[in-house]
Amino acid sequence: MNAPLNPVAEHLAGYNFAYLDEATKRMIRRALLKAVAIPGHQVPFGAREMPLPYGWGTGGIQVTAAVLGPRDVLKVIDQGADDTTNAVSIRRFFGRVAGVRTTDRTREATIIQTRHRIPETALREGQVLVYQVPMPEPLFKLEPRVSETTRLHALGDYGLMQVKLYEDIVQHGEVATAYNHPVMVNGRYLMSPSPIPSFDNPKMHMNPALQLFGAGREKRIYAVPPYTEVRSLDFEDHPFRPIRAPHACELCGSTESYLDEVITDDQGGRIFVCSDTDYCAERRGE
Amino acid sequence: MYVSVKGGEQAIANAHAWLAERRRGDAEQPEITAAQIAEQLGLAVDRVMAEGACLDRDLAALALKQARGDGTEAAFLLRAYRNTLPRFGYTAPLDTGAMQVQRRVSATYKDLPGGQVLGPSFDYTHRLLDVALAGQNGEPPPAPLAEAGVEPMPRVTGMLAQEGLMARDTASDAEPPDLTREGLRFPANRALALQAMARGDEGFLLALGYSTQRGYGNSHPFVGEIRMGAVPVEFTPPELGFAIDIGDVVVTECQMVNQFAGNAETPPQFTRGYGLVPGQNERKAMAMSLVDRALRAKELGEELTAPAQDAEFVLYHCDNVESTGFVEHLKLPHYVDFQSELEKLRGIRARWAADRGETP
């Protein structure tokens, strides 16, 4: 893990830098600019078929390809880890088609593409966090028609979601959303934070880094600019409560980080370890 | 003790090596070539070409070989490839009236100008497995040749329209939307819907078309005409300023004639359901024409009751490259979200038990 992951100096012959042609990148950058100007608003874009499958990060890949420059240092994580197979695959893709330097260090990266996590290490100004988004529409489970949800966003009518959370509380005593908990961005748009655990939601609020969201199959881009208010949807008497397993990491002892549960035998044995592998390794002095 | 799962890169490389070996199969058997696939598995190639939205049979055959015969995977390979090609512009609309017809059948008229041409069809074959085909079968006896017809083959829908029985589709010079550049927008116009279905999944459209025949959507279809054959493709290079013929493509076109009850402004008449599919694929062209007509329900003021009439439902779900990606992504790691579900469920169960005076 400490060896350079992709010490490729040049990119794949026959393809433009970062795979997409410059006209496509320009189209995506325009969508990104609009997204940054209207925080939390989903901007349609002409997503392309990529050589990786829809649903496997094509939105994030296109956003990364559009903002990536030759001097960038790229980190790719899936489930918080750099060594999960899909993260390896995406990092290898950019190693091949862009030849950029890659890293597993959150601090060293200028662009971090992620699926399902926000790194534990606080991000700083100038960094870009690119989220892979499966379903950009936060209301889709309540209203599948895009024409209708578009109208609800225009009206700022998020009663459907408030009622859903209320019904959870009535039925279960608490909100039953454990991940992809909807957030209000800049007090205007309801937004899917992508399927990150609720634990990560507070990290989006007033984050110094630029947060970009790409949904390839659904052909939508949205963004949270640096230092933007991001509030998890809740009620005054039932405030939002991020959850993590109430344990310490078996490897680094952290009681702050988000933990993966690992089954060790068939007798109920289990341990908990940091989901963020870089954070854990750094704490262990690696 | 917990051992971190490392070495993903090596695992991926090994898996791909195994895949390549599986693709080749038993080395005792001669390796199949893309050219053999293009010639001898032509309908599979046509389907890949249509769903891959890249009208190149040689590349479709290569994709099919690379995908070990998995049509959806092959279509995906082709889509990803076409996306890297430069776009020179748009061809003129195909004139299927000028088709060199290999097959043309009408179910609405016993005979009609140009006649019925059965062509290379499975229709009226008896589906008996031909064991003689299992090995190398030698050459089939040559099929009898007829003189090429010189009589024009006007479209049946045109003949109906002359009598005013068929609703005329209004011609428009408006620039049609381009699905590959803009993505779907709703309300989707018919051009966009037809684009999506032309590259949509045959199985999905077949099931939806079938559903309209079984009462899910009001449909009374007749096959006005199916035709299949090569049509010339014309393109106007900006530097020339006039159209040149850049080749032929084989397409299958189906015009489905449907009843329409009429309303205060319009007398009862027939309406058209239209299907056009690259290559030879009659099943899909027919299914597409049924779904096209079903999707026109709103425009024609018909009651919307069935899935096939719901444009968002049909068009958002007809693309198999999109749907296979999203369905199959479920096998990617989800343990972060699953972990938060576990903690949430444990918490809710503890409250549930406590409310009932039980210890969890």
Interface residues (C-beta under 8 A of the other chain):
Chain A: M1 Y15 D21 P44 F45 G46 A47 R48 E49 M50 P51 P53 Y54 G55 W56 T58 D78 Q79 G80 D83 T84 T85 N86 A87 V88 S89 R92 R115 H116 R117 P134 P144 R145 V146 S147 H172 G173 E174 A176 T177 A178 Y179 N180 P195 I196 P197 S198 F199 R217 K219 I243 R244 A245 E250 L251 Y258 L259 D260 E261 V262 T264 I271 V273 S275 T277
Chain B: M1 Y2 S4 V5 K6 G7 G8 E9 A11 I12 F76 R79 A80 R82 N83 T84 P86 T180 R181 E182 G183 L184 R185 F186 P187 E312 Y316 V321 E322 T324 G325 F326 V327 E328 H329 L332 P333 H334 Y335 V336 D337 Q339 S340 E341 L342 E343 K344 G347 I348 R351 W352 D355
